[in-house]
């Protein structure tokens, strides 16, 4: 019974998850780029444009230090869990 319940919940989570939220690192970096474009659209002086670029760099750094680190750790954990195939054995 517990196996069926777990399978049903896993299926719902897997099928119900939105596609855009599957890569938080890319989403974060894309958001930083969109904010930069919007900021540059409103910038008047070179100093405004420089400020926009600095804010975008700060946001990208936050992404790299948060969402991207977590994503890389998850990817590393997933590859660590997979069994390694012995090249010397013939099946």
Secondary structure, DSSP 4 states (H G I P E B T S, - for coil): -HHHHHHHHHHHHHHHS-GGGS-HHHHHHHHHHHHHHHHHHH--SHHHHHHHHHHHHHHHHHHHHTHHHHHHHHHHHHHHHSPPPPTT---
